[in-house]
Amino acid sequence: MISSLIHSMIVCPDMDYSYPRITYGKGVFLYDEHGKKYMDASSGSAGVTNLGHDTGAIADVMHAQVRKAAVLPTHAVSTEVLESYLSKLVAFAGHDFVRAWTVSSGTEAVENAVKLAYQYHVLNGEPDRYKVLARWSSYHGNSVFMLDVGGMRLRRDTYARWMNNFPHLSPAYKYRKPEGMTDDEYISMLIKELEDTILENDPATIAAFVLEPVVAAALGAVPPPDSRYIKEVRALCDRYGILLIADEVLTGFGRLGANFGMDKWNTAPDIIAAGKGISAGYYPLSAIIANRKVARPFEEQKVPFLGGHTFACSPLGAAIGSYVIDYMEKERVVENAAEAGRYLSTLLKKELLPFDIVGDVRGEGLLQGIELVKDKTTKQPFPPELLLSKKIGQRCIQKGVILYPGRGSAGNNTGDHIMICPPLISSHAHMEELVAVLAESVQEEMERVLVAPGL
Ligand code: PMP
């Protein structure tokens, strides 16, 4: 039935796997053609359907805007729905953010954030600032340039010949910090690595540092060791004239229990790249949001940003995005995410951490993850051929819960992880159901792998 589908993504099941065929969704649940119900605790792929399915009056909003105008010749005209949306978006971001621009995917948002940063330096008379710093085991999108900037080797290595290979830093990954180091020493080590990298590569050639506030797909919900790390990164960027770009494609729009992830650490970047939850999945919408400093040379020199895409500044996207912000504020969605996230974290620690193969439970808000290890003391991962996280994910699907399993890349010694990111409207009962299914699946899979040959 799906023989024409090009299977994509490393987390996908096998080519001959029979996918559940979904016919509709309602709230946090999906229903297949046989009427079987699944909780979408991955929120689409992933962290997208923050408000669940069939939300409020969203279909009416879409219908009304399509009747007015779905697309406009934006090189020649503007429209009220777009202008009021961008003001709302900038206000949602707070701090000293002043300008925003929309596009269609997370990849386009991060790539355009990087382009905006470089053009800012060009306008400021520093065209040699072209290098972009980022961390290994981070994901910033799937275009060749974003694979290059990002550090997710599983997706990147095949295209290695097309890369610039800008400097990459170590991930801030507390669970795998060097043996015997305190958190404070670990943060100092990471900050020193960043400063050394800046100095070794000539600070006057570096445009920006891009980071995910919580590393999602590549590591399975890894937050920074603490706010000191984020604050010192911010300070180093300022000291060397480097723009800080927060890739908030997954962490923004309430996912961490704050409007944007960086708010959790009371820090603001210079540019935010937003996506996914920005439209709650009802439209392919993303955005870049720039602060006053970044906007200034463009305003003073009256130069436009060199970003142009057919679906940039979509009025339909703006109508949907505007409804999503209003809905989130009216229904206190961010507050719910913070509260539900605390409950989910507590449940995961209580029910999953006691397993011999669960080494770590981590996350922030409704972006949580578990990491699976063969030995809790040495933190040694399971061999990749066991497909542990994938098999656990498949068991969960059979039991009616969809999660986001993954595996760290070879070379950084990370193993299997499972990311849990349910819609932000999830209740305590949903959390209890998904944790029970996950615990049962881990138990069953643990029994399988512990008798596997060679273990
Ligand atoms: N950045 C991050 C942090 C992401 O999680 C993703 C998507 N998983 C992207 C960028 C790319 O977004 P998209 O798939 O919409 O292009």
Residues whose N, C-alpha, C, O or C-beta is under 5 A from the ligand:
A	BS01	PMP	S105 G106 T107 E108 Y139 H140 G141 E212 A216 D247 V249 L250 G275
